[in-house]
Amino acid sequence: MRFIHCADVHLDTPLQGLAQYPGAPVSEIRNATRRAFEKVLDAAVTERVDFLIIAGDLYDTGLKSFESALFFNKQMARLKDVGIDVYLIYGNHDAASKLIKQLRPPGNVHIFRTSEPQTFTNDELRVAIHGQSFATPEVTEDLAAKYPSPVPGFFNIGVLHTNLAGISEHANYAPCTLETLKNKGYQYWALGHVHNRQILCNDPYIVYPGNIQGRHGKEQGEKSCVLVTVSDAGAISIDTISTSAVPWFQADIDASDCQTADEVYEKLRIELEKMLSRSKERVTAVRLRVVGTTEAHVELNRDLERVRHEAISIANECGKGLFWVERVQVATSPRLNRDDLLKRDDPIGEVVRIIATLRQDPTSLASWDAISELQKKLPDEVADGAEPVKLDGLTLSTAIEEAEAVLLSRLSALEAL
Protein backbone atom coordinates (compact mmCIF):
# COMPACT_ATOMS: atom_id res chain seq x y z
CA MET A 1 0.00 0.00 0.00
CA ARG A 2 1.24 3.48 -0.84
CA PHE A 3 -0.16 6.87 0.04
CA ILE A 4 0.88 10.51 0.05
CA HIS A 5 0.47 12.64 3.16
CA CYS A 6 0.44 16.41 2.73
CA ALA A 7 -0.86 19.29 4.84
CA ASP A 8 -1.11 23.06 5.01
CA VAL A 9 -1.60 23.62 1.31
CA HIS A 10 -2.94 27.15 1.98
CA LEU A 11 -4.33 27.29 -1.51
CA ASP A 12 -4.44 30.82 -2.93
CA THR A 13 -2.66 32.45 0.00
CA PRO A 14 -3.24 36.23 -0.20
CA LEU A 15 -0.09 38.20 -0.98
CA GLN A 16 -0.44 41.03 1.48
CA GLY A 17 1.96 43.88 0.85
CA LEU A 18 3.62 42.36 -2.22
CA ALA A 19 2.82 45.44 -4.29
CA GLN A 20 5.33 47.45 -2.24
CA TYR A 21 8.21 45.52 -3.84
CA PRO A 22 9.06 46.91 -7.28
CA GLY A 23 9.97 44.14 -9.68
CA ALA A 24 8.47 41.35 -7.59
CA PRO A 25 7.45 38.30 -9.66
CA VAL A 26 3.82 38.70 -8.67
CA SER A 27 2.41 36.12 -11.08
CA GLU A 28 4.85 33.38 -10.05
CA ILE A 29 4.26 33.94 -6.35
CA ARG A 30 0.50 34.34 -6.64
CA ASN A 31 0.26 30.95 -8.34
CA ALA A 32 2.91 29.22 -6.24
CA THR A 33 0.52 27.34 -3.94
CA ARG A 34 -1.46 26.03 -6.90
CA ARG A 35 1.66 24.87 -8.70
CA ALA A 36 2.96 23.22 -5.52
CA PHE A 37 -0.35 21.41 -5.08
CA GLU A 38 -0.16 20.24 -8.68
CA LYS A 39 3.27 18.78 -7.88
CA VAL A 40 1.69 16.76 -5.05
CA LEU A 41 -0.91 15.39 -7.44
CA ASP A 42 1.67 14.72 -10.16
CA ALA A 43 3.58 12.61 -7.63
CA ALA A 44 0.40 10.78 -6.61
CA VAL A 45 -0.24 9.80 -10.24
CA THR A 46 3.39 8.99 -11.06
CA GLU A 47 3.88 6.89 -7.93
CA ARG A 48 0.51 5.19 -8.41
CA VAL A 49 -0.51 5.69 -4.82
CA ASP A 50 -3.68 4.19 -3.41
CA PHE A 51 -4.86 7.40 -1.77
CA LEU A 52 -3.94 10.94 -0.74
CA ILE A 53 -4.32 12.43 2.74
CA ILE A 54 -4.65 16.20 3.25
CA ALA A 55 -4.26 16.95 6.96
CA GLY A 56 -5.93 20.34 7.18
CA ASP A 57 -5.62 23.93 5.96
CA LEU A 58 -6.32 23.14 2.34
CA TYR A 59 -7.40 26.77 1.95
CA ASP A 60 -5.80 29.81 3.51
CA THR A 61 -8.50 32.03 4.95
CA GLY A 62 -11.65 30.07 4.35
CA LEU A 63 -13.24 29.57 0.96
CA LYS A 64 -14.41 32.97 -0.24
CA SER A 65 -14.12 32.42 -3.98
CA PHE A 66 -15.53 29.77 -6.26
CA GLU A 67 -12.26 30.00 -8.22
CA SER A 68 -10.36 28.20 -5.45
CA ALA A 69 -13.07 25.55 -5.15
CA LEU A 70 -13.14 25.02 -8.91
CA PHE A 71 -9.37 24.59 -9.02
CA PHE A 72 -9.48 22.04 -6.19
CA ASN A 73 -12.32 20.06 -7.76
CA LYS A 74 -10.54 19.98 -11.12
CA GLN A 75 -7.44 18.55 -9.46
CA MET A 76 -9.49 15.98 -7.58
CA ALA A 77 -11.09 14.89 -10.84
CA ARG A 78 -7.58 14.14 -12.13
CA LEU A 79 -7.12 11.68 -9.27
CA LYS A 80 -10.59 10.22 -9.69
CA ASP A 81 -9.78 9.37 -13.31
CA VAL A 82 -6.89 7.16 -12.16
CA GLY A 83 -8.69 5.64 -9.18
CA ILE A 84 -7.05 7.58 -6.33
CA ASP A 85 -9.18 8.45 -3.30
CA VAL A 86 -8.60 11.56 -1.18
CA TYR A 87 -9.14 11.90 2.59
CA LEU A 88 -9.44 15.49 3.81
CA ILE A 89 -9.88 17.19 7.16
CA TYR A 90 -10.55 20.89 7.62
CA GLY A 91 -8.07 22.79 9.78
CA ASN A 92 -8.30 26.17 11.49
CA HIS A 93 -7.85 28.15 8.26
CA ASP A 94 -10.54 26.29 6.36
CA ALA A 95 -12.89 25.43 9.22
CA ALA A 96 -16.40 24.53 8.11
CA SER A 97 -17.75 27.82 9.45
CA LYS A 98 -15.47 29.75 7.06
CA LEU A 99 -16.22 27.83 3.86
CA ILE A 100 -18.56 30.31 2.20
CA LYS A 101 -18.19 29.36 -1.46
CA GLN A 102 -18.44 25.57 -1.30
CA LEU A 103 -18.86 23.24 -4.26
CA ARG A 104 -19.56 19.54 -4.03
CA PRO A 105 -16.26 17.70 -4.58
CA PRO A 106 -15.93 14.66 -6.85
CA GLY A 107 -16.98 11.33 -5.35
CA ASN A 108 -13.41 10.23 -4.62
CA VAL A 109 -13.00 12.97 -1.98
CA HIS A 110 -13.92 11.92 1.56
CA ILE A 111 -14.23 14.83 4.01
CA PHE A 112 -14.24 14.06 7.73
CA ARG A 113 -17.20 15.45 9.62
CA THR A 114 -16.84 18.14 12.27
CA SER A 115 -19.22 16.94 14.98
CA GLU A 116 -17.20 13.89 16.06
CA PRO A 117 -14.41 11.59 14.85
CA GLN A 118 -15.18 9.54 11.76
CA THR A 119 -13.59 6.41 10.27
CA PHE A 120 -13.30 5.48 6.60
CA THR A 121 -12.27 1.90 5.83
CA ASN A 122 -11.03 0.14 2.72
CA ASP A 123 -11.48 -3.62 3.03
CA GLU A 124 -9.34 -4.37 -0.02
CA LEU A 125 -6.37 -2.43 1.36
CA ARG A 126 -7.19 -3.36 4.95
CA VAL A 127 -6.76 0.27 6.02
CA ALA A 128 -8.83 2.37 8.45
CA ILE A 129 -8.45 6.16 8.36
CA HIS A 130 -9.70 8.13 11.37
CA GLY A 131 -10.13 11.91 11.57
CA GLN A 132 -12.20 14.93 12.51
CA SER A 133 -12.46 18.33 10.84
CA PHE A 134 -12.50 21.68 12.61
CA ALA A 135 -16.00 23.11 12.94
CA THR A 136 -14.68 26.55 13.94
CA PRO A 137 -11.31 28.28 13.47
CA GLU A 138 -10.33 28.07 17.14
CA VAL A 139 -10.64 24.50 18.39
CA THR A 140 -8.95 24.31 21.79
CA GLU A 141 -10.03 20.83 22.90
CA ASP A 142 -7.97 17.67 22.49
CA LEU A 143 -9.65 16.03 19.50
CA ALA A 144 -7.28 13.06 19.47
CA ALA A 145 -8.46 11.90 22.90
CA LYS A 146 -11.85 11.00 21.39
CA TYR A 147 -10.54 9.23 18.29
CA PRO A 148 -11.80 5.62 18.19
CA SER A 149 -9.86 2.49 19.01
CA PRO A 150 -7.96 0.95 16.09
CA VAL A 151 -9.81 -1.45 13.80
CA PRO A 152 -8.37 -4.93 14.47
CA GLY A 153 -6.41 -6.43 11.58
CA PHE A 154 -6.29 -3.12 9.68
CA PHE A 155 -3.54 -0.57 9.15
CA ASN A 156 -4.85 2.39 11.20
CA ILE A 157 -4.10 5.99 10.27
CA GLY A 158 -5.04 9.00 12.37
CA VAL A 159 -5.46 12.29 10.51
CA LEU A 160 -5.21 15.28 12.84
CA HIS A 161 -4.68 19.03 12.57
CA THR A 162 -2.98 19.83 15.85
CA ASN A 163 -0.38 21.72 17.79
CA LEU A 164 1.42 18.88 19.50
CA ALA A 165 2.30 20.09 22.99
CA GLY A 166 5.39 22.25 23.22
CA ILE A 167 6.75 22.03 19.66
CA SER A 168 5.11 24.80 17.67
CA GLU A 169 5.07 28.55 17.37
CA HIS A 170 1.67 28.17 15.77
CA ALA A 171 -1.59 28.78 17.58
CA ASN A 172 -2.41 26.13 20.17
CA TYR A 173 -5.30 24.48 18.31
CA ALA A 174 -6.52 20.94 19.05
CA PRO A 175 -3.57 20.46 21.43
CA CYS A 176 -2.51 16.94 22.35
CA THR A 177 0.51 15.07 23.65
CA LEU A 178 2.88 12.62 22.04
CA GLU A 179 1.86 10.00 24.58
CA THR A 180 -1.82 10.33 23.63
CA LEU A 181 -0.97 9.56 20.01
CA LYS A 182 1.42 6.72 20.86
CA ASN A 183 -1.12 5.04 23.13
CA LYS A 184 -3.96 5.16 20.60
CA GLY A 185 -2.69 2.04 18.87
CA TYR A 186 -2.57 3.42 15.31
CA GLN A 187 0.33 2.64 12.97
CA TYR A 188 0.61 6.13 11.42
CA TRP A 189 -0.42 9.65 12.44
CA ALA A 190 -0.82 12.09 9.55
CA LEU A 191 -0.53 15.50 11.21
CA GLY A 192 -0.98 19.05 9.95
CA HIS A 193 -0.70 22.64 11.29
CA VAL A 194 3.07 22.86 11.89
CA HIS A 195 4.84 24.11 8.76
CA ASN A 196 8.22 22.49 9.35
CA ARG A 197 8.68 18.85 8.35
CA GLN A 198 9.16 16.67 11.43
CA ILE A 199 9.10 12.95 12.14
CA LEU A 200 8.34 12.92 15.85
CA CYS A 201 8.26 9.17 16.33
CA ASN A 202 8.70 6.04 14.21
CA ASP A 203 6.88 3.56 16.45
CA PRO A 204 4.23 4.48 15.57
CA TYR A 205 5.09 6.96 12.86
CA ILE A 206 3.96 10.45 13.87
CA VAL A 207 4.67 12.87 11.04
CA TYR A 208 4.30 16.53 10.20
CA PRO A 209 5.08 16.82 6.46
CA GLY A 210 5.24 20.64 6.71
CA ASN A 211 3.53 22.91 4.24
CA ILE A 212 4.02 22.33 0.53
CA GLN A 213 5.02 25.91 -0.39
CA GLY A 214 6.72 28.59 1.69
CA ARG A 215 4.39 31.59 2.02
CA HIS A 216 6.94 34.16 3.22
CA GLY A 217 10.56 34.59 4.24
CA LYS A 218 10.26 32.75 7.53
CA GLU A 219 9.23 29.55 5.76
CA GLN A 220 12.54 28.83 4.09
CA GLY A 221 14.02 25.97 2.15
CA GLU A 222 12.50 23.15 0.17
CA LYS A 223 8.94 22.28 1.15
CA SER A 224 7.49 18.84 0.64
CA CYS A 225 4.95 16.10 1.09
CA VAL A 226 5.73 12.54 2.15
CA LEU A 227 5.28 9.28 0.26
CA VAL A 228 4.51 6.41 2.63
CA THR A 229 4.97 2.79 1.59
CA VAL A 230 3.59 -0.03 3.74
CA SER A 231 4.78 -3.58 3.01
CA ASP A 232 2.57 -6.64 3.29
CA ALA A 233 4.29 -7.34 6.60
CA GLY A 234 3.42 -3.85 7.87
CA ALA A 235 6.89 -2.31 7.55
CA ILE A 236 6.76 1.43 6.84
CA SER A 237 9.15 3.51 4.75
CA ILE A 238 8.92 7.24 4.12
CA ASP A 239 10.27 9.27 1.21
CA THR A 240 10.22 13.05 0.84
CA ILE A 241 8.90 14.64 -2.35
CA SER A 242 9.90 18.27 -2.96
CA THR A 243 6.97 20.49 -3.89
CA SER A 244 8.16 24.11 -3.67
CA ALA A 245 7.26 26.14 -6.73
CA VAL A 246 8.96 29.32 -5.43
CA PRO A 247 11.42 28.42 -2.65
CA TRP A 248 12.54 30.97 -0.08
CA PHE A 249 16.18 31.11 1.00
CA GLN A 250 18.16 33.32 3.34
CA ALA A 251 21.88 33.94 2.96
CA ASP A 252 24.08 35.42 5.68
CA ILE A 253 27.08 37.30 4.32
CA ASP A 254 29.87 37.39 6.92
CA ALA A 255 31.62 40.73 6.49
CA SER A 256 34.02 40.26 9.43
CA ASP A 257 37.13 40.21 7.25
CA CYS A 258 35.95 42.94 4.86
CA GLN A 259 37.49 46.39 4.86
CA THR A 260 35.11 48.01 2.38
CA ALA A 261 31.57 47.68 1.06
CA ASP A 262 32.95 46.53 -2.30
CA GLU A 263 34.51 43.51 -0.61
CA VAL A 264 31.13 42.73 0.95
CA TYR A 265 29.44 42.92 -2.45
CA GLU A 266 31.97 40.46 -3.89
CA LYS A 267 31.18 38.02 -1.08
CA LEU A 268 27.49 38.51 -1.76
CA ARG A 269 28.05 37.66 -5.43
CA ILE A 270 29.81 34.40 -4.53
CA GLU A 271 26.97 33.40 -2.17
CA LEU A 272 24.30 34.09 -4.79
CA GLU A 273 26.18 32.03 -7.38
CA LYS A 274 26.15 29.10 -4.93
CA MET A 275 22.43 29.61 -4.35
CA LEU A 276 21.72 29.52 -8.08
CA SER A 277 22.49 25.80 -8.19
CA ARG A 278 19.83 25.20 -5.54
CA SER A 279 17.18 27.15 -7.43
CA LYS A 280 16.71 24.32 -9.95
CA GLU A 281 15.59 26.79 -12.61
CA ARG A 282 12.81 28.15 -10.39
CA VAL A 283 12.12 31.75 -9.37
CA THR A 284 13.64 31.97 -5.90
CA ALA A 285 12.79 34.50 -3.21
CA VAL A 286 15.91 35.59 -1.35
CA ARG A 287 16.58 37.31 1.94
CA LEU A 288 20.09 38.63 2.45
CA ARG A 289 21.71 39.53 5.79
CA VAL A 290 25.11 41.16 6.08
CA VAL A 291 26.54 40.28 9.49
CA GLY A 292 29.74 40.47 11.50
CA THR A 293 31.94 43.02 13.24
CA THR A 294 33.61 44.76 10.36
CA GLU A 295 35.59 47.77 9.20
CA ALA A 296 32.96 48.18 6.48
CA HIS A 297 30.20 48.83 9.01
CA VAL A 298 30.14 52.62 8.76
CA GLU A 299 30.23 52.61 4.95
CA LEU A 300 27.41 50.07 4.72
CA ASN A 301 25.17 51.83 7.22
CA ARG A 302 25.76 55.25 5.73
CA ASP A 303 23.42 54.44 2.83
CA LEU A 304 21.27 51.36 3.41
CA GLU A 305 19.20 52.05 0.31
CA ARG A 306 22.30 51.82 -1.85
CA VAL A 307 23.25 48.49 -0.23
CA ARG A 308 19.83 47.08 -1.10
CA HIS A 309 20.01 48.22 -4.71
CA GLU A 310 23.60 46.98 -5.12
CA ALA A 311 22.42 43.59 -3.88
CA ILE A 312 19.49 43.56 -6.31
CA SER A 313 21.77 44.54 -9.17
CA ILE A 314 24.19 41.70 -8.38
CA ALA A 315 21.30 39.23 -8.06
CA ASN A 316 19.93 40.32 -11.44
CA GLU A 317 23.36 39.90 -13.01
CA CYS A 318 24.25 36.44 -11.72
CA GLY A 319 20.78 35.00 -11.09
CA LYS A 320 19.71 34.63 -14.74
CA GLY A 321 16.42 36.31 -13.90
CA LEU A 322 15.55 33.71 -11.25
CA PHE A 323 16.30 35.70 -8.08
CA TRP A 324 13.86 38.03 -6.39
CA VAL A 325 15.60 39.84 -3.53
CA GLU A 326 12.76 40.35 -1.09
CA ARG A 327 14.80 41.85 1.73
CA VAL A 328 18.33 43.05 2.46
CA GLN A 329 19.30 43.55 6.09
CA VAL A 330 22.55 45.08 7.28
CA ALA A 331 23.16 43.65 10.75
CA THR A 332 26.84 44.42 11.14
CA SER A 333 28.64 45.93 14.12
CA PRO A 334 31.45 48.50 14.17
CA ARG A 335 34.89 47.62 15.49
CA LEU A 336 34.60 49.68 18.67
CA ASN A 337 35.60 49.09 22.27
CA ARG A 338 32.31 49.27 24.13
CA ASP A 339 34.00 49.56 27.54
CA ASP A 340 35.85 52.68 26.39
CA LEU A 341 32.68 54.09 24.87
CA LEU A 342 30.80 53.68 28.15
CA LYS A 343 33.29 56.03 29.81
CA ARG A 344 33.01 58.80 27.25
CA ASP A 345 31.33 62.04 28.31
CA ASP A 346 29.72 62.86 24.98
CA PRO A 347 26.69 61.85 22.88
CA ILE A 348 28.32 58.55 21.85
CA GLY A 349 28.93 57.60 25.48
CA GLU A 350 25.38 58.61 26.41
CA VAL A 351 23.87 56.44 23.63
CA VAL A 352 25.95 53.42 24.66
CA ARG A 353 24.96 53.81 28.34
CA ILE A 354 21.25 54.12 27.54
CA ILE A 355 21.34 51.06 25.30
CA ALA A 356 23.35 49.11 27.88
CA THR A 357 20.59 49.77 30.41
CA LEU A 358 17.91 48.63 27.98
CA ARG A 359 19.93 45.55 27.04
CA GLN A 360 19.87 44.36 30.66
CA ASP A 361 16.08 43.96 30.59
CA PRO A 362 14.60 44.28 27.09
CA THR A 363 11.31 42.71 28.25
CA SER A 364 10.64 45.81 30.35
CA LEU A 365 10.26 47.76 27.11
CA ALA A 366 7.27 45.64 26.16
CA SER A 367 5.36 46.96 29.14
CA TRP A 368 5.97 50.63 28.31
CA ASP A 369 2.72 52.44 27.64
CA ALA A 370 4.03 53.80 24.36
CA ILE A 371 4.97 50.32 23.13
CA SER A 372 1.61 48.89 24.20
CA GLU A 373 -0.25 51.66 22.40
CA LEU A 374 1.86 51.18 19.29
CA GLN A 375 1.02 47.45 19.23
CA LYS A 376 -2.68 48.31 19.34
CA LYS A 377 -2.33 50.73 16.44
CA LEU A 378 -0.58 48.32 14.09
CA PRO A 379 -2.72 47.67 10.98
CA ASP A 380 -4.26 44.21 10.67
CA GLU A 381 -1.97 43.14 7.82
CA VAL A 382 1.04 43.90 10.05
CA ALA A 383 -0.29 42.60 13.37
CA ASP A 384 -2.02 39.48 12.04
CA GLY A 385 -0.63 38.93 8.55
CA ALA A 386 1.65 36.21 7.24
CA GLU A 387 4.53 37.56 9.32
CA PRO A 388 2.85 39.21 12.32
CA VAL A 389 4.79 41.88 14.17
CA LYS A 390 4.75 41.32 17.92
CA LEU A 391 6.44 43.98 20.02
CA ASP A 392 7.59 41.49 22.64
CA GLY A 393 10.88 41.16 24.49
CA LEU A 394 12.62 39.19 21.73
CA THR A 395 11.61 41.62 18.98
CA LEU A 396 12.60 44.63 21.05
CA SER A 397 15.90 43.06 22.04
CA THR A 398 16.76 42.59 18.37
CA ALA A 399 15.69 46.17 17.66
CA ILE A 400 17.97 47.43 20.44
CA GLU A 401 20.99 45.70 18.89
CA GLU A 402 20.18 47.04 15.43
CA ALA A 403 19.53 50.56 16.76
CA GLU A 404 22.87 50.65 18.57
CA ALA A 405 24.72 49.55 15.45
CA VAL A 406 23.07 52.21 13.31
CA LEU A 407 23.44 55.00 15.88
CA LEU A 408 27.09 54.27 16.56
CA SER A 409 27.90 54.10 12.87
CA ARG A 410 26.20 57.46 12.23
CA LEU A 411 27.79 59.13 15.25
CA SER A 412 31.20 57.67 14.43
CA ALA A 413 30.89 58.93 10.86
CA LEU A 414 30.04 62.45 12.10
CA GLU A 415 32.94 62.33 14.53
CA ALA A 416 35.34 61.49 11.69
CA LEU A 417 34.35 64.63 9.73
Secondary structure by P-SEA (a helix, b strand, c coil): cbbbbbccccccccccccccccccaaaaaaaaaaaaaaaaaaaaaaacccbbbbcccccccccccaaaaaaaaaaaaaaaaabbbbbbbbccccccccccccccccccbbbbbccbbbbbbbccccbbbbbbbbccccccccccccccccccccbbbbbbbccccccccccccccccaaaaaacccccccccccccccccccccbbbccccccccccccccccbbbbbbbcccbbbbbbbbbbbcbbbbbbbbbccccccaaaaaaaaaaaaaaacccccccbbbbbbbbbccccccccccccaaaaaaaaaaaaaaacccccccccccccccccccaaaaaacccaaaaaaaaaaaaaacaaaaaacaaaaaaaaacccccccccccccccaaaaaaaaaaaaaaaaaaaaaaaac
